[in-house]
Amino acid sequence: MKYGFLGLSILSCCALNAQEDPELALNCRATQRKAKSEQARQCFHPGEDSLPCTMQSTYNYPATGKICDQFGAFVTASYLYWFAEQEGMDLATSATFDTLTGLVLPTDGGSKAIFQDAKYSSGFKVGLGWNLNQCDHWVVRADYTRLHEHTKQNEEAPEVEVPFGIALITSEPTIYATSWFFQNSALGQPIAAQSFSSSWHMNLDLIDLLASRPYYQGRSLVVSPYGGLKAAFIRQNLRIAADSFQNVIPPVQPVVSHNKSHSWGIGPSGGVCTHWILGGGFRFEGNMGASLLFTQYTHVQHSEDAITLTYPVSYSFKNYNCLRPMAEMDLGLGWMHTFNNSFALDINVTYDFNYLWGQNMMRTLNDLNIIGVNAASNDLYLHGLTVSAGFGF
């Protein structure tokens, strides 16, 4: 009995001594709130590393090459086989010339439009870059792209049906020029001739300075957003020669229309590259990007030999400033292999699409001077195969 009373006394004393000290409890709660607040503030610091406990280890995991712990350089070389074509490059239409009235008339079966030839041409692209593994795994690179195209064609007036009521004996097939000759016939019609020949030079040079940070978005998808600067240098020349005129009497033949446009542009560029890893070093890739360039057309000019006038025709504008957007996309397959963690070989094959707005300023200039309005579409577009090889070390 005495031991039971002793135990009860000890428990009572402990309970009395365990009563909360108000001042001490207040200080403890304040300390806990301060610690929680400090922990919350440390969860995310924009531009700094986050706490390891706040995210999964695979989040935004870098996908750059790790051949070198600090800086890994790489070089790339690409062969381009691209098709370059431009809107507003219609040269003439087939028609019928009535020798009795001197009029050019549409054909009974429908006229055929004649466009400047376009074709696939070879070009190249070279690049140099670095994997900055000690700088949050950023990648910086510079690329130079060159595509120079030259196409020629010759057109003879096709045999066509004549409009109803026009005698065959007074009708001849002809080619009816569009907006590339300023001078007209005595009846106010554009010139018509039995043959046309043309030559188009299109020289495109691009320079890209880009920075990106590739990272894993899951186990198999690598995403690489990029941004930087793009510069474009585009030079075009179009020469059209008309021979054997029918509705005018020129002093000399053939009569040539010379057209040229030279421009440069620079501006921001951005986009995203994606790789879906298939295994064994193979990947499926798709890329897309856009640029907005401040562009200056340093010289756009038209000149032609005298036909109905006693002097040659010439008009131009210089240093025309504007903004020109560009868009690019590609889709393809790639393969990469690392040798002894010292070197890497990367090969990929893609089909590329490029769209450049408002590049046919030669046609714009002629439309404004001949018909008073800019009636023609004038965008330049490129598409074709790109085979690339890269070497990292």
C-alpha positions in Angstrom: 0.0 0.0 0.0 2.7 2.4 0.9 4.4 1.7 -2.5 1.2 2.5 -4.4 0.9 5.8 -2.5 4.5 6.6 -3.4 3.9 6.0 -7.1 0.8 8.1 -7.1 2.7 10.9 -5.4 5.5 10.7 -8.1 3.0 10.9 -11.0 1.3 13.9 -9.4 4.5 15.8 -9.0 5.5 15.1 -12.6 2.1 16.3 -13.9 2.5 19.5 -11.8 6.0 20.1 -13.0 4.9 19.5 -16.7 2.6 22.5 -16.8 3.4 24.8 -19.7 5.5 27.8 -19.1 3.7 30.5 -21.1 6.7 32.6 -21.9 8.8 29.5 -22.9 5.9 28.2 -25.1 5.6 31.5 -26.9 9.3 31.6 -27.7 9.2 28.0 -29.0 6.3 28.7 -31.3 7.9 31.8 -32.6 11.1 29.9 -33.3 9.2 27.2 -35.2 7.3 29.8 -37.3 10.5 31.5 -38.2 12.2 28.2 -39.2 9.2 27.3 -41.4 9.1 30.7 -43.0 12.9 30.5 -43.6 12.5 27.1 -45.2 9.6 28.4 -47.4 11.7 31.3 -48.6 14.5 28.9 -49.5 12.4 26.7 -51.7 12.8 28.8 -54.9 15.3 31.5 -55.7 14.9 32.7 -59.3 18.1 32.2 -61.2 19.7 30.1 -58.4 19.7 26.4 -57.6 16.6 25.1 -55.8 16.8 23.0 -52.7 17.3 19.3 -53.5 14.2 18.4 -51.5 11.9 20.6 -53.5 12.0 18.7 -56.8 12.6 15.3 -58.4 16.2 14.5 -59.4 15.2 14.1 -63.1 13.5 17.5 -63.4 15.2 19.6 -66.1 18.2 17.2 -66.1 20.8 18.5 -68.6 21.2 16.6 -71.9 24.5 18.0 -73.1 27.5 15.8 -74.0 29.9 15.1 -71.1 33.0 14.1 -73.0 34.8 16.9 -71.1 33.9 17.9 -67.5 34.2 21.6 -68.3 34.1 22.5 -71.9 33.3 20.2 -74.8 33.8 21.5 -78.4 32.1 20.2 -81.5 32.1 20.9 -85.2 29.4 20.2 -87.7 29.2 20.0 -91.5 26.0 19.6 -93.6 25.2 19.0 -97.3 22.1 20.7 -98.5 20.0 19.6 -101.5 17.3 22.2 -101.4 14.6 23.4 -103.8 14.3 27.2 -104.0 11.3 28.8 -105.5 9.7 32.3 -105.3 6.3 33.7 -105.8 5.7 36.4 -108.4 8.0 34.8 -110.9 5.5 34.4 -113.7 7.1 35.6 -116.9 4.5 35.5 -119.6 1.4 33.6 -121.0 0.7 31.9 -124.3 -1.6 33.8 -126.6 -2.6 34.5 -130.2 -1.4 37.5 -132.2 -3.7 38.7 -134.9 -1.5 40.2 -137.7 -4.5 42.0 -139.2 -5.5 44.1 -136.2 -2.2 44.0 -134.3 -4.0 42.7 -131.2 -2.8 40.0 -128.8 -5.8 37.8 -127.9 -6.3 34.9 -125.5 -6.4 31.5 -126.9 -9.6 29.6 -127.5 -8.5 26.6 -125.5 -7.0 28.6 -122.6 -3.7 30.4 -122.1 -0.7 28.7 -120.4 1.2 30.6 -117.8 5.0 30.5 -118.0 6.9 30.6 -114.8 10.6 30.9 -114.1 12.2 27.4 -113.6 13.1 26.3 -110.1 15.1 23.3 -109.2 17.0 21.5 -106.4 20.5 22.9 -105.8 23.4 21.9 -103.7 24.6 24.0 -100.7 26.4 23.5 -97.4 26.2 24.5 -93.8 29.1 24.5 -91.3 29.0 25.1 -87.5 31.2 25.4 -84.4 30.0 25.1 -80.8 30.8 24.4 -77.2 29.1 22.4 -74.4 29.6 24.6 -71.3 29.1 21.8 -68.8 30.4 23.9 -65.9 28.0 26.8 -66.8 24.7 25.0 -66.1 25.2 22.9 -69.2 24.5 25.6 -71.7 25.5 25.2 -75.4 26.6 28.0 -77.6 27.2 27.7 -81.4 27.7 29.6 -84.6 26.5 28.3 -88.0 26.9 29.5 -91.6 24.5 28.4 -94.3 25.1 28.9 -98.1 22.8 28.2 -101.0 23.4 29.7 -104.4 20.9 28.8 -107.2 21.0 29.5 -110.9 18.3 28.4 -113.3 17.8 29.0 -117.0 15.0 28.4 -119.5 14.0 29.1 -123.0 10.4 29.3 -124.2 9.0 29.2 -127.8 5.5 30.3 -128.7 3.4 27.1 -128.6 0.9 26.1 -131.2 -2.5 27.0 -129.8 -6.0 27.2 -131.0 -7.2 30.6 -132.1 -10.4 32.3 -130.9 -13.6 31.7 -132.8 -14.0 34.1 -135.8 -10.3 34.8 -136.2 -8.9 33.6 -139.5 -6.1 31.2 -139.3 -4.1 33.0 -142.0 -3.9 36.1 -139.9 -3.2 34.4 -136.5 0.2 33.5 -135.1 1.1 31.9 -131.7 2.9 34.3 -129.4 4.2 34.7 -125.8 2.6 37.7 -124.0 4.8 39.3 -121.4 3.6 40.1 -117.9 5.1 42.7 -115.5 8.7 42.7 -116.6 8.7 45.2 -119.5 7.6 48.8 -118.9 7.1 49.6 -122.6 3.9 48.7 -124.5 2.7 48.4 -128.0 1.1 51.2 -130.0 -2.3 49.7 -128.9 -1.4 49.8 -125.2 -0.8 46.1 -124.8 2.3 44.6 -123.2 4.9 43.3 -125.7 4.5 39.9 -127.5 7.3 37.9 -129.0 7.8 34.5 -130.5 10.5 33.5 -127.9 11.6 34.3 -124.4 14.7 33.3 -122.5 15.4 33.9 -118.8 18.1 33.4 -116.2 17.6 33.7 -112.4 20.4 33.9 -109.8 19.4 33.5 -106.1 22.3 33.7 -103.6 21.3 33.1 -100.0 23.8 33.3 -97.0 22.7 32.9 -93.4 24.7 33.3 -90.1 23.3 32.1 -86.8 24.7 32.8 -83.3 22.6 30.7 -80.8 22.6 29.6 -77.2 20.5 26.7 -75.8 20.2 24.4 -72.8 19.2 20.8 -73.7 17.4 18.9 -71.0 15.4 15.7 -70.5 11.6 16.0 -70.3 11.1 12.4 -69.1 13.3 9.4 -69.8 13.3 9.6 -73.7 12.4 13.1 -74.7 15.2 15.7 -75.0 14.0 19.3 -75.4 16.4 22.1 -76.4 14.9 25.7 -76.5 17.3 28.1 -78.2 17.6 31.8 -78.9 20.1 34.2 -80.4 20.7 36.3 -83.6 20.3 35.5 -87.2 21.7 37.5 -90.2 20.6 37.0 -93.8 22.2 38.2 -97.0 20.1 37.7 -100.2 21.1 38.7 -103.7 18.8 38.1 -106.7 19.2 38.8 -110.4 16.6 38.1 -113.1 17.4 38.6 -116.8 14.6 38.2 -119.4 15.3 38.4 -123.1 12.5 38.7 -125.7 13.2 37.9 -129.4 11.2 38.2 -132.6 8.7 40.8 -131.5 5.2 40.8 -133.1 3.3 43.8 -131.8 6.2 46.4 -131.7 9.1 47.2 -133.9 12.2 47.5 -131.8 15.5 49.0 -133.0 17.5 45.9 -132.0 16.6 42.3 -131.0 16.6 40.7 -128.6 15.5 43.2 -126.0 16.5 42.5 -122.4 14.9 43.2 -119.1 17.4 43.4 -116.2 16.2 43.1 -112.6 18.1 42.8 -109.4 17.6 43.0 -105.6 20.3 43.1 -102.9 19.4 43.0 -99.2 20.8 42.2 -95.7 18.9 41.6 -92.5 19.6 40.9 -88.8 17.4 40.2 -85.8 16.3 37.9 -83.0 15.8 34.2 -83.6 14.3 31.5 -81.4 12.8 28.1 -81.4 12.9 24.6 -80.0 14.6 21.3 -81.0 13.3 18.0 -79.8 14.8 14.5 -79.8 12.9 11.3 -79.1 15.5 8.7 -78.1 14.8 5.3 -79.7 17.7 3.3 -78.3 21.0 2.1 -79.7 22.1 5.7 -80.3 19.2 6.4 -82.7 16.7 9.2 -82.3 13.7 10.8 -84.0 14.0 14.6 -84.2 11.9 17.6 -85.1 12.9 21.2 -84.9 11.1 24.5 -85.4 12.0 28.2 -85.2 11.3 31.7 -86.3 13.1 35.0 -86.8 12.2 38.6 -87.2 14.9 40.5 -89.1 15.4 44.2 -89.6 16.0 44.2 -93.4 17.5 46.8 -95.7 17.1 46.4 -99.4 20.2 48.3 -100.4 19.5 48.2 -104.1 16.5 47.2 -106.2 16.6 48.1 -109.8 15.0 47.5 -113.2 16.3 48.4 -116.6 15.4 47.5 -120.1 16.5 48.2 -123.7 14.6 50.8 -125.7 11.7 49.4 -127.7 9.0 52.0 -128.3 10.9 54.8 -126.5 14.0 56.4 -127.8 15.9 55.8 -124.6 16.4 52.9 -122.2 14.1 52.5 -119.3 15.4 52.4 -115.7 13.9 52.9 -112.3 15.0 51.8 -108.8 14.9 52.4 -105.1 17.7 52.2 -102.5 18.1 51.6 -98.8 14.5 50.5 -98.2 14.0 49.5 -94.6 11.5 47.0 -93.2 10.9 44.0 -91.0 10.9 40.5 -92.6 9.9 37.3 -90.7 11.4 33.9 -91.4 10.1 30.5 -90.3 11.9 27.1 -90.4 11.1 23.5 -89.6 12.7 20.1 -90.1 12.0 16.5 -89.4 14.3 13.5 -89.5 16.4 10.8 -87.9 19.7 10.9 -86.1 22.4 8.6 -84.6 25.2 9.3 -82.1 28.0 7.2 -80.8 30.7 8.0 -78.2 34.2 6.5 -78.4 35.9 5.7 -75.1 34.2 8.8 -73.5 36.7 10.9 -75.5 35.1 11.6 -78.9 31.5 11.5 -80.3 30.2 11.1 -83.8 26.7 12.4 -84.6 25.0 11.9 -88.0 21.5 13.0 -88.9 19.3 13.2 -92.0 16.4 15.7 -92.1 14.0 17.3 -94.5 13.9 21.0 -94.0 11.3 23.7 -94.7 12.1 27.4 -94.8 9.7 30.3 -95.5 11.0 33.9 -96.1 8.4 36.5 -96.4 8.5 39.4 -98.9 11.7 38.7 -100.8 10.7 39.3 -104.4 11.2 43.1 -104.3 12.1 43.0 -108.1 8.4 42.2 -108.9 7.2 44.7 -106.3 9.2 47.4 -108.0 7.9 46.6 -111.5 4.3 46.3 -110.4 4.4 49.7 -108.8 5.8 51.3 -111.9 3.9 49.5 -114.5 0.4 49.0 -113.1 0.6 51.3 -110.0 -0.1 48.6 -107.4 1.8 45.7 -105.8 -0.3 42.9 -107.2 2.0 39.9 -106.9 2.8 37.6 -104.0 6.5 37.7 -103.4 7.5 35.2 -100.8 10.6 32.9 -101.1 10.5 29.3 -99.9 13.0 26.6 -99.6 12.7 22.9 -98.8 14.9 19.9 -99.2 17.2 17.2 -97.8 20.0 18.0 -95.3 22.6 15.4 -94.4 24.8 16.4 -91.4 27.7 15.1 -89.5 29.1 16.3 -86.2 32.2 15.6 -84.3 32.6 16.3 -80.6 35.8 16.3 -78.6 
